[in-house]
């Protein structure tokens, strides 16, 4: 019972933060059109520094999902070189 309540609370928090992250990303993108070149440059730099960790996280999740699929199928695990 407590575990399911905790799981629900965490999921609701993640959902709320996901909505906030989308708003923050939209705000950052909007700053790319700001009249001040310093603001545009700072926004562009933030976009580039933010995208790499997000891309890496997405790739890691895909790799984990693939490994789980291989394990559940009894397939011999493939190791990248």
N, CA, C and O atoms as a GROMACS GRO file, in nm:
protein
  324
    1UNK      N    1   0.082  -0.120   0.000
    1UNK     CA    2   0.000   0.000   0.000
    1UNK      C    3   0.086   0.126   0.000
    1UNK      O    4   0.067   0.215  -0.083
    2UNK      N    5   0.182   0.133   0.093
    2UNK     CA    6   0.270   0.250   0.100
    2UNK      C    7   0.354   0.261  -0.027
    2UNK      O    8   0.375   0.370  -0.079
    3UNK      N    9   0.402   0.147  -0.076
    3UNK     CA   10   0.484   0.148  -0.197
    3UNK      C   11   0.405   0.200  -0.316
    3UNK      O   12   0.458   0.275  -0.398
    4UNK      N   13   0.279   0.161  -0.329
    4UNK     CA   14   0.200   0.207  -0.442
    4UNK      C   15   0.169   0.355  -0.432
    4UNK      O   16   0.163   0.425  -0.533
    5UNK      N   17   0.148   0.404  -0.309
    5UNK     CA   18   0.126   0.548  -0.290
    5UNK      C   19   0.253   0.625  -0.324
    5UNK      O   20   0.247   0.730  -0.387
    6UNK      N   21   0.367   0.573  -0.281
    6UNK     CA   22   0.495   0.637  -0.312
    6UNK      C   23   0.519   0.639  -0.462
    6UNK      O   24   0.562   0.741  -0.517
    7UNK      N   25   0.491   0.528  -0.529
    7UNK     CA   26   0.509   0.520  -0.674
    7UNK      C   27   0.420   0.622  -0.745
    7UNK      O   28   0.464   0.688  -0.839
    8UNK      N   29   0.296   0.634  -0.701
    8UNK     CA   30   0.203   0.730  -0.761
    8UNK      C   31   0.252   0.873  -0.738
    8UNK      O   32   0.248   0.955  -0.830
    9UNK      N   33   0.297   0.903  -0.618
    9UNK     CA   34   0.347   1.037  -0.588
    9UNK      C   35   0.468   1.071  -0.673
    9UNK      O   36   0.479   1.182  -0.724
   10UNK      N   37   0.558   0.975  -0.689
   10UNK     CA   38   0.677   0.999  -0.771
   10UNK      C   39   0.638   1.019  -0.917
   10UNK      O   40   0.691   1.108  -0.984
   11UNK      N   41   0.544   0.939  -0.967
   11UNK     CA   42   0.500   0.954  -1.106
   11UNK      C   43   0.435   1.089  -1.129
   11UNK      O   44   0.457   1.152  -1.232
   12UNK      N   45   0.356   1.135  -1.032
   12UNK     CA   46   0.292   1.267  -1.045
   12UNK      C   47   0.397   1.377  -1.046
   12UNK      O   48   0.385   1.474  -1.121
   13UNK      N   49   0.500   1.363  -0.962
   13UNK     CA   50   0.609   1.462  -0.959
   13UNK      C   51   0.684   1.462  -1.092
   13UNK      O   52   0.716   1.568  -1.145
   14UNK      N   53   0.712   1.344  -1.145
   14UNK     CA   54   0.781   1.335  -1.274
   14UNK      C   55   0.696   1.398  -1.384
   14UNK      O   56   0.748   1.470  -1.470
   15UNK      N   57   0.566   1.372  -1.383
   15UNK     CA   58   0.477   1.432  -1.482
   15UNK      C   59   0.479   1.585  -1.473
   15UNK      O   60   0.486   1.654  -1.575
   16UNK      N   61   0.473   1.637  -1.351
   16UNK     CA   62   0.476   1.782  -1.330
   16UNK      C   63   0.608   1.841  -1.380
   16UNK      O   64   0.610   1.944  -1.447
   17UNK      N   65   0.718   1.775  -1.345
   17UNK     CA   66   0.849   1.824  -1.389
   17UNK      C   67   0.866   1.814  -1.540
   17UNK      O   68   0.934   1.897  -1.600
   18UNK      N   69   0.806   1.714  -1.602
   18UNK     CA   70   0.813   1.701  -1.748
   18UNK      C   71   0.742   1.817  -1.815
   18UNK      O   72   0.791   1.871  -1.914
   19UNK      N   73   0.627   1.854  -1.761
   19UNK     CA   74   0.555   1.970  -1.816
   19UNK      C   75   0.640   2.096  -1.800
   19UNK      O   76   0.650   2.177  -1.892
   20UNK      N   77   0.700   2.112  -1.682
   20UNK     CA   78   0.785   2.229  -1.657
   20UNK      C   79   0.906   2.229  -1.750
   20UNK      O   80   0.947   2.335  -1.799
   21UNK      N   81   0.963   2.112  -1.775
   21UNK     CA   82   1.080   2.103  -1.864
   21UNK      C   83   1.042   2.144  -2.006
   21UNK      O   84   1.120   2.210  -2.075
   22UNK      N   85   0.923   2.105  -2.051
   22UNK     CA   86   0.878   2.145  -2.184
   22UNK      C   87   0.860   2.297  -2.192
   22UNK      O   88   0.896   2.358  -2.292
   23UNK      N   89   0.805   2.357  -2.086
   23UNK     CA   90   0.790   2.503  -2.083
   23UNK      C   91   0.927   2.572  -2.083
   23UNK      O   92   0.948   2.671  -2.153
   24UNK      N   93   1.019   2.517  -2.005
   24UNK     CA   94   1.153   2.574  -1.998
   24UNK      C   95   1.223   2.566  -2.133
   24UNK      O   96   1.289   2.661  -2.176
   25UNK      N   97   1.207   2.453  -2.200
   25UNK     CA   98   1.269   2.437  -2.332
   25UNK      C   99   1.208   2.537  -2.432
   25UNK      O  100   1.280   2.596  -2.512
   26UNK      N  101   1.076   2.554  -2.425
   26UNK     CA  102   1.011   2.651  -2.515
   26UNK      C  103   1.060   2.793  -2.487
   26UNK      O  104   1.080   2.871  -2.579
   27UNK      N  105   1.079   2.825  -2.360
   27UNK     CA  106   1.131   2.958  -2.324
   27UNK      C  107   1.272   2.978  -2.377
   27UNK      O  108   1.307   3.084  -2.427
   28UNK      N  109   1.353   2.874  -2.364
   28UNK     CA  110   1.490   2.880  -2.413
   28UNK      C  111   1.493   2.900  -2.564
   28UNK      O  112   1.570   2.982  -2.616
   29UNK      N  113   1.410   2.826  -2.634
   29UNK     CA  114   1.402   2.839  -2.780
   29UNK      C  115   1.356   2.980  -2.819
   29UNK      O  116   1.407   3.038  -2.914
   30UNK      N  117   1.261   3.034  -2.745
   30UNK     CA  118   1.212   3.170  -2.774
   30UNK      C  119   1.324   3.272  -2.758
   30UNK      O  120   1.327   3.373  -2.830
   31UNK      N  121   1.415   3.247  -2.665
   31UNK     CA  122   1.526   3.341  -2.644
   31UNK      C  123   1.622   3.344  -2.763
   31UNK      O  124   1.700   3.439  -2.776
   32UNK      N  125   1.618   3.244  -2.848
   32UNK     CA  126   1.704   3.244  -2.967
   32UNK      C  127   1.666   3.356  -3.064
   32UNK      O  128   1.744   3.391  -3.152
   33UNK      N  129   1.547   3.413  -3.047
   33UNK     CA  130   1.501   3.522  -3.132
   33UNK      C  131   1.502   3.657  -3.060
   33UNK      O  132   1.447   3.755  -3.111
   34UNK      N  133   1.565   3.663  -2.944
   34UNK     CA  134   1.571   3.788  -2.867
   34UNK      C  135   1.648   3.894  -2.944
   34UNK      O  136   1.736   3.864  -3.025
   35UNK      N  137   1.614   4.019  -2.918
   35UNK     CA  138   1.680   4.131  -2.987
   35UNK      C  139   1.826   4.146  -2.943
   35UNK      O  140   1.910   4.192  -3.021
   36UNK      N  141   1.856   4.107  -2.822
   36UNK     CA  142   1.991   4.122  -2.768
   36UNK      C  143   2.078   4.005  -2.814
   36UNK      O  144   2.048   3.890  -2.783
   37UNK      N  145   2.186   4.033  -2.888
   37UNK     CA  146   2.273   3.926  -2.936
   37UNK      C  147   2.337   3.845  -2.822
   37UNK      O  148   2.364   3.726  -2.838
   38UNK      N  149   2.361   3.908  -2.708
   38UNK     CA  150   2.418   3.835  -2.595
   38UNK      C  151   2.319   3.732  -2.541
   38UNK      O  152   2.358   3.621  -2.503
   39UNK      N  153   2.192   3.769  -2.538
   39UNK     CA  154   2.088   3.675  -2.493
   39UNK      C  155   2.077   3.559  -2.592
   39UNK      O  156   2.066   3.443  -2.552
   40UNK      N  157   2.080   3.592  -2.723
   40UNK     CA  158   2.073   3.487  -2.825
   40UNK      C  159   2.190   3.391  -2.813
   40UNK      O  160   2.173   3.269  -2.822
   41UNK      N  161   2.309   3.445  -2.794
   41UNK     CA  162   2.429   3.362  -2.781
   41UNK      C  163   2.420   3.273  -2.657
   41UNK      O  164   2.452   3.154  -2.664
   42UNK      N  165   2.378   3.329  -2.546
   42UNK     CA  166   2.367   3.250  -2.423
   42UNK      C  167   2.263   3.139  -2.440
   42UNK      O  168   2.284   3.026  -2.394
   43UNK      N  169   2.153   3.171  -2.505
   43UNK     CA  170   2.049   3.070  -2.528
   43UNK      C  171   2.100   2.960  -2.620
   43UNK      O  172   2.077   2.842  -2.595
   44UNK      N  173   2.170   2.999  -2.726
   44UNK     CA  174   2.224   2.900  -2.818
   44UNK      C  175   2.326   2.809  -2.749
   44UNK      O  176   2.326   2.688  -2.770
   45UNK      N  177   2.411   2.868  -2.666
   45UNK     CA  178   2.510   2.789  -2.593
   45UNK      C  179   2.441   2.692  -2.498
   45UNK      O  180   2.484   2.577  -2.485
   46UNK      N  181   2.334   2.736  -2.433
   46UNK     CA  182   2.262   2.649  -2.340
   46UNK      C  183   2.195   2.534  -2.415
   46UNK      O  184   2.190   2.421  -2.365
   47UNK      N  185   2.143   2.561  -2.534
   47UNK     CA  186   2.082   2.455  -2.614
   47UNK      C  187   2.186   2.348  -2.643
   47UNK      O  188   2.160   2.229  -2.625
   48UNK      N  189   2.303   2.390  -2.687
   48UNK     CA  190   2.407   2.294  -2.722
   48UNK      C  191   2.459   2.216  -2.602
   48UNK      O  192   2.486   2.097  -2.612
   49UNK      N  193   2.472   2.283  -2.487
   49UNK     CA  194   2.521   2.212  -2.368
   49UNK      C  195   2.415   2.121  -2.308
   49UNK      O  196   2.448   2.028  -2.234
   50UNK      N  197   2.289   2.147  -2.337
   50UNK     CA  198   2.180   2.065  -2.283
   50UNK      C  199   2.150   1.943  -2.368
   50UNK      O  200   2.108   1.839  -2.316
   51UNK      N  201   2.172   1.953  -2.497
   51UNK     CA  202   2.129   1.846  -2.588
   51UNK      C  203   2.216   1.720  -2.575
   51UNK      O  204   2.164   1.610  -2.589
   52UNK      N  205   2.343   1.735  -2.550
   52UNK     CA  206   2.432   1.618  -2.544
   52UNK      C  207   2.393   1.522  -2.431
   52UNK      O  208   2.378   1.402  -2.457
   53UNK      N  209   2.377   1.569  -2.307
   53UNK     CA  210   2.337   1.473  -2.203
   53UNK      C  211   2.200   1.411  -2.229
   53UNK      O  212   2.179   1.293  -2.199
   54UNK      N  213   2.108   1.487  -2.285
   54UNK     CA  214   1.976   1.432  -2.316
   54UNK      C  215   1.985   1.324  -2.423
   54UNK      O  216   1.919   1.221  -2.415
   55UNK      N  217   2.067   1.348  -2.524
   55UNK     CA  218   2.086   1.250  -2.631
   55UNK      C  219   2.150   1.124  -2.576
   55UNK      O  220   2.109   1.013  -2.610
   56UNK      N  221   2.252   1.141  -2.492
   56UNK     CA  222   2.318   1.026  -2.432
   56UNK      C  223   2.222   0.945  -2.345
   56UNK      O  224   2.225   0.822  -2.347
   57UNK      N  225   2.138   1.013  -2.269
   57UNK     CA  226   2.040   0.944  -2.186
   57UNK      C  227   1.943   0.865  -2.272
   57UNK      O  228   1.909   0.751  -2.240
   58UNK      N  229   1.898   0.925  -2.380
   58UNK     CA  230   1.805   0.856  -2.471
   58UNK      C  231   1.871   0.732  -2.530
   58UNK      O  232   1.808   0.626  -2.537
   59UNK      N  233   1.997   0.744  -2.571
   59UNK     CA  234   2.069   0.630  -2.627
   59UNK      C  235   2.089   0.519  -2.524
   59UNK      O  236   2.076   0.401  -2.555
   60UNK      N  237   2.122   0.558  -2.400
   60UNK     CA  238   2.140   0.458  -2.294
   60UNK      C  239   2.009   0.384  -2.266
   60UNK      O  240   2.010   0.262  -2.247
   61UNK      N  241   1.899   0.456  -2.263
   61UNK     CA  242   1.770   0.392  -2.241
   61UNK      C  243   1.738   0.293  -2.353
   61UNK      O  244   1.687   0.184  -2.328
   62UNK      N  245   1.768   0.332  -2.476
   62UNK     CA  246   1.744   0.243  -2.589
   62UNK      C  247   1.832   0.118  -2.577
   62UNK      O  248   1.787   0.007  -2.604
   63UNK      N  249   1.959   0.137  -2.538
   63UNK     CA  250   2.049   0.023  -2.520
   63UNK      C  251   1.999  -0.070  -2.410
   63UNK      O  252   2.003  -0.192  -2.425
   64UNK      N  253   1.953  -0.013  -2.300
   64UNK     CA  254   1.902  -0.095  -2.190
   64UNK      C  255   1.779  -0.172  -2.233
   64UNK      O  256   1.764  -0.290  -2.202
   65UNK      N  257   1.690  -0.105  -2.305
   65UNK     CA  258   1.569  -0.173  -2.355
   65UNK      C  259   1.605  -0.288  -2.447
   65UNK      O  260   1.544  -0.395  -2.440
   66UNK      N  261   1.705  -0.268  -2.533
   66UNK     CA  262   1.749  -0.374  -2.623
   66UNK      C  263   1.808  -0.491  -2.545
   66UNK      O  264   1.781  -0.607  -2.577
   67UNK      N  265   1.889  -0.461  -2.444
   67UNK     CA  266   1.947  -0.567  -2.362
   67UNK      C  267   1.839  -0.645  -2.287
   67UNK      O  268   1.846  -0.768  -2.278
   68UNK      N  269   1.740  -0.576  -2.234
   68UNK     CA  270   1.630  -0.643  -2.166
   68UNK      C  271   1.554  -0.734  -2.263
   68UNK      O  272   1.516  -0.845  -2.227
   69UNK      N  273   1.534  -0.686  -2.384
   69UNK     CA  274   1.465  -0.766  -2.485
   69UNK      C  275   1.545  -0.891  -2.517
   69UNK      O  276   1.490  -1.000  -2.526
   70UNK      N  277   1.676  -0.876  -2.535
   70UNK     CA  278   1.761  -0.990  -2.564
   70UNK      C  279   1.758  -1.090  -2.448
   70UNK      O  280   1.754  -1.212  -2.471
   71UNK      N  281   1.760  -1.039  -2.327
   71UNK     CA  282   1.760  -1.128  -2.210
   71UNK      C  283   1.626  -1.201  -2.197
   71UNK      O  284   1.624  -1.320  -2.163
   72UNK      N  285   1.516  -1.133  -2.225
   72UNK     CA  286   1.386  -1.197  -2.211
   72UNK      C  287   1.362  -1.301  -2.320
   72UNK      O  288   1.285  -1.394  -2.301
   73UNK      N  289   1.427  -1.285  -2.435
   73UNK     CA  290   1.414  -1.381  -2.544
   73UNK      C  291   1.515  -1.495  -2.534
   73UNK      O  292   1.511  -1.589  -2.613
   74UNK      N  293   1.603  -1.486  -2.437
   74UNK     CA  294   1.705  -1.588  -2.423
   74UNK      C  295   1.813  -1.577  -2.530
   74UNK      O  296   1.892  -1.670  -2.549
   75UNK      N  297   1.815  -1.464  -2.598
   75UNK     CA  298   1.913  -1.440  -2.704
   75UNK      C  299   2.050  -1.412  -2.641
   75UNK      O  300   2.059  -1.348  -2.536
   76UNK      N  301   2.152  -1.460  -2.707
   76UNK     CA  302   2.288  -1.430  -2.660
   76UNK      C  303   2.309  -1.279  -2.671
   76UNK      O  304   2.281  -1.219  -2.775
   77UNK      N  305   2.358  -1.218  -2.565
   77UNK     CA  306   2.377  -1.073  -2.562
   77UNK      C  307   2.481  -1.032  -2.665
   77UNK      O  308   2.587  -1.093  -2.678
   78UNK      N  309   2.448  -0.926  -2.738
   78UNK     CA  310   2.540  -0.870  -2.837
   78UNK      C  311   2.616  -0.756  -2.771
   78UNK      O  312   2.556  -0.667  -2.710
   79UNK      N  313   2.747  -0.758  -2.784
   79UNK     CA  314   2.831  -0.656  -2.726
   79UNK      C  315   2.888  -0.571  -2.838
   79UNK      O  316   2.947  -0.624  -2.932
   80UNK      N  317   2.870  -0.440  -2.827
   80UNK     CA  318   2.924  -0.349  -2.929
   80UNK      C  319   3.075  -0.338  -2.913
   80UNK      O  320   3.128  -0.350  -2.802
   81UNK      N  321   3.143  -0.316  -3.023
   81UNK     CA  322   3.288  -0.301  -3.020
   81UNK      C  323   3.326  -0.159  -2.993
   81UNK      O  324   3.444  -0.126  -2.987
   0.00000   0.00000   0.00000
